[in-house]
């Protein structure tokens, strides 16, 4: 019987902890405006798991589907009826062994960032060049 990988993570203060089991459905990076705003960074590094492979302990708050710790503000996950999307920067293990297979909203990618070579590029139209 094959051993199932378990990954754990949580918020900075430790009030919220979660666990995901097995390999993710997908791993990606997103450069969209929402992801940039909610992370305070140039992109979100995430992975999706089936809902039955996700568990959480502790009290968290949710705004527009995005969950975070109400004490320290750490962004953690998005959960819906389909599954759980984990903000991979909140995993305890760093660096992780999870490599992005897709890169979304690349038209909003910072010009100093190189494309992720092995990742499928979405929204591949180049940005308009100002004249």
For each residue, the residues with C-beta under 8 A, 3 or more apart:
1:
2:
3:
4: 21 22
5: 21 22 23
6: 19 20 21
7: 19 20 21 91 92 93 96
8: 17 18 19 91 92
9: 17 18 76 86 90 91 92
10: 14 15 16 17 18 58 74 76 90 92
11: 14 15 16 58 60 68 69 71 72 74 76 90
12: 69 72 74
13: 69 71 72 74
14: 10 11 17
15: 10 11 58 59 69 70 71 72
16: 10 11 56 57 58 59 60 69 74 76
17: 8 9 10 14 56 57 58
18: 8 9 10 54 55 56 57 76 77 86
19: 6 7 8 54 55 56
20: 6 7 24 47 49 53 54 84 86
21: 4 5 6 7 49 53 54
22: 4 5 49 53
23: 5
24: 20 27 47 48 49 86 98
25: 47 48 49 50 83
26: 47 48 101 102
27: 24 46 47 88 98 99 100 101 102
28: 45 46 47 100 101 102 103 104 119
29: 43 44 45 46 100 102 103 104 116 119
30: 35 43 44 46 103 104 105
31: 35 36 42 43 103 104 105 106 107 108 109 110
32: 35 36 104 105 108
33: 36 37 108
34: 37 38
35: 30 31 32 38 39 43 44 105
36: 31 32 33 39 40 41 42 43 44 108
37: 33 34 40
38: 34 35 44 66 75
39: 35 36 43 44 75 87 89
40: 36 37
41: 36 44
42: 31 36 109 110 113
43: 29 30 31 35 36 39 109 113
44: 29 30 35 36 38 39 41 87
45: 28 29 87 88 89 100
46: 27 28 29 30 85 86 87 88
47: 20 24 25 26 27 28 85 86 88 98
48: 24 25 26 83 84 85 86
49: 20 21 22 24 25 53 54 83 84 86
50: 25 53 54 83 84
51: 54 79 81 82 83 84
52:
53: 20 21 22 49 50 84
54: 18 19 20 21 49 50 51 77 79 83 84 86
55: 18 19
56: 16 17 18 19 60 77
57: 16 17 18
58: 10 11 15 16 17 69
59: 15 16 70
60: 11 16 56 67 68 69 70 76
61: 67 68 69 70
62: 65 66 67 68 79
63: 66 68
64:
65: 62 78 79 80
66: 38 62 63 75 78
67: 60 61 62 75 76 77 78 79
68: 11 60 61 62 63 73 74 75 76
69: 11 12 13 15 16 58 60 61 72 73 74 76
70: 15 59 60 61 73
71: 11 13 15
72: 11 12 13 15 69
73: 68 69 70
74: 10 11 12 13 16 68 69 90
75: 38 39 66 67 68 87 90
76: 9 10 11 16 18 60 67 68 69 86 87 90
77: 18 54 56 67 84 85 86 87 90
78: 65 66 67 84 85
79: 51 54 62 65 67 83 84 85
80: 65 83
81: 51
82: 51
83: 25 48 49 50 51 54 79 80
84: 20 48 49 50 51 53 54 77 78 79
85: 46 47 48 77 78 79
86: 9 18 20 24 46 47 48 49 54 76 77 90 91
87: 39 44 45 46 75 76 77 90
88: 27 45 46 47 91 96 98
89: 39 45 94
90: 9 10 11 74 75 76 77 86 87
91: 7 8 9 86 88 94 96
92: 7 8 9 10
93: 7 96
94: 89 91
95:
96: 7 88 91 93
97:
98: 24 27 47 88
99: 27 118
100: 27 28 29 45 103 116 118 119
101: 26 27 28 118 119 120
102: 26 27 28 29 119 120 121 122
103: 28 29 30 31 100 106 109 115 116 119 120 121 122
104: 28 29 30 31 32 122 123
105: 30 31 32 35 108 109 122 123
106: 31 103 109 115 121 122 123 124
107: 31 123 124 125 126 127
108: 31 32 33 36 105 123
109: 31 42 43 103 105 106 113 115
110: 31 42 113
111:
112:
113: 42 43 109 110
114:
115: 103 106 109 119 121
116: 29 100 103 119
117:
118: 99 100 101
119: 28 29 100 101 102 103 115 116
120: 101 102 103
121: 102 103 106 115 124
122: 102 103 104 105 106
123: 104 105 106 107 108
124: 106 107 121
125: 107
126: 107
127: 107
128:
129:
130:
131:
